[in-house]
Amino acid sequence: MSAPIVWDEQGMPHSVAFDDKYFCKDSGYEEAIYVACQGNHLRERFSGLDPDVRGIFTIIETGFGTGLDFCCVWQLWDECAPKTWGLHFISVEFAPLSAEDMARALSLWACLSPYKEKLLQEYRSASGGIGEFSFEAGRVRLTLVFEHVIDALRIIRDRGFSPDGADALLLDGFAPSKNPEMWSDAVFAGVRALSRPGTTLSTFTVAGFVRRGLAAQGFEVTRITGHGVKKNVLTGVLV
Ligand SMILES: C[S@@+](CC[C@H](N)C(=O)[O-])C[C@H]1O[C@@H](n2cnc3c(N)ncnc32)[C@H](O)[C@@H]1O
């Protein structure tokens, strides 16, 4: 069964279960670029990958939702990364959107259209458990673990989906006040276990217990200026 969604008067998706929005009303795309991509310095890091090396850049996200972050990262990857490198985007989701709702949400941004179409072609075939999808002859891989975040993070570790630890983490699971389960110490320990020194993170929340929980796992976190209505967002690096 897919996650129940209501659409507000501006055509933005809203979760019925969590009474929260999937992305910022005025500028979801710009915010995703700002928090997920700039927050992890992805443009500089993708552009700086050594073209003489064949490597994998791994991103782990908590909360796949509409796939907006994935499409934004993929678009940037297309723009900047050398062809010798592969992107592996791993995400967790326990209440997947229907393909129809995902299509409607991503249609808000015409510039994402090519990514949306390719994503949906694969996403439509997902049937729970673990979905492993490959795009552009394997240059971009998406692994979706359709489980509760705690189980999903354990599965990612046990199945060796990210053997060398993530390069970047995107923490995105609705507001901590609406969904504290997604921001528990067990989740912070789970993402820590999938990290290595130098792993960066970004998230839209600067809640004190989130900052403290991540710091307790060894992440050095920094509040940076936010985007749009958000005064601050959080970035971090595992030291
Ligand atoms: C704000 S949305 C994520 C938006 C997403 N990053 C995007 O690009 O559209 C949060 C997502 O986290 C998922 N989620 C919430 N609690 C979860 C849990 N305990 N385990 C797994 N996924 C969860 C929700 O179903 C929702 O899709």
The ligand as an SDF file (V2000), in Angstrom:
LIG
                    3D

 27 29  0  0  0  0  0  0  0  0999 V2000
   10.3930   14.6590    4.1630 C   0  0  0  0  0  0  0  0  0  0  0  0
   10.1680   13.1110    3.4110 S   0  0  0  0  0  0  0  0  0  0  0  0
   11.6510   12.8810    2.4980 C   0  0  0  0  0  0  0  0  0  0  0  0
   11.7470   13.7500    1.2930 C   0  0  0  0  0  0  0  0  0  0  0  0
   12.7360   13.1920    0.3090 C   0  0  0  0  0  0  0  0  0  0  0  0
   14.0790   13.2600    0.7320 N   0  0  0  0  0  0  0  0  0  0  0  0
   12.5420   13.7620   -1.0630 C   0  0  0  0  0  0  0  0  0  0  0  0
   13.5300   14.0380   -1.7600 O   0  0  0  0  0  0  0  0  0  0  0  0
   11.3730   13.8800   -1.4680 O   0  0  0  0  0  0  0  0  0  0  0  0
   10.4620   11.9570    4.7180 C   0  0  0  0  0  0  0  0  0  0  0  0
   10.3470   10.4990    4.2820 C   0  0  0  0  0  0  0  0  0  0  0  0
   10.7700    9.6680    5.3520 O   0  0  0  0  0  0  0  0  0  0  0  0
    9.9480    8.5160    5.3890 C   0  0  0  0  0  0  0  0  0  0  0  0
    9.9860    7.9750    6.7450 N   0  0  0  0  0  0  0  0  0  0  0  0
    9.4580    8.5440    7.8510 C   0  0  0  0  0  0  0  0  0  0  0  0
    9.6850    7.7760    8.9350 N   0  0  0  0  0  0  0  0  0  0  0  0
   10.3720    6.6880    8.5050 C   0  0  0  0  0  0  0  0  0  0  0  0
   10.8930    5.5310    9.1630 C   0  0  0  0  0  0  0  0  0  0  0  0
   10.7520    5.3600   10.4730 N   0  0  0  0  0  0  0  0  0  0  0  0
   11.5460    4.6250    8.4150 N   0  0  0  0  0  0  0  0  0  0  0  0
   11.6910    4.8070    7.0690 C   0  0  0  0  0  0  0  0  0  0  0  0
   11.2260    5.8860    6.3900 N   0  0  0  0  0  0  0  0  0  0  0  0
   10.5590    6.8140    7.1050 C   0  0  0  0  0  0  0  0  0  0  0  0
    8.5820    9.0600    5.0110 C   0  0  0  0  0  0  0  0  0  0  0  0
    7.7130    8.0290    4.5620 O   0  0  0  0  0  0  0  0  0  0  0  0
    8.9140   10.1070    3.9640 C   0  0  0  0  0  0  0  0  0  0  0  0
    8.8410    9.5920    2.6760 O   0  0  0  0  0  0  0  0  0  0  0  0
  1  2  1  0
  2  3  1  0
  2 10  1  0
  3  4  1  0
  4  5  1  0
  5  6  1  0
  5  7  1  0
  7  8  2  0
  7  9  1  0
 10 11  1  0
 11 12  1  0
 11 26  1  0
 12 13  1  0
 13 14  1  0
 13 24  1  0
 14 15  1  0
 14 23  1  0
 15 16  2  0
 16 17  1  0
 17 18  1  0
 17 23  2  0
 18 19  1  0
 18 20  2  0
 20 21  1  0
 21 22  2  0
 22 23  1  0
 24 25  1  0
 24 26  1  0
 26 27  1  0
M  CHG  2   2   1   9  -1
M  END
$$$$
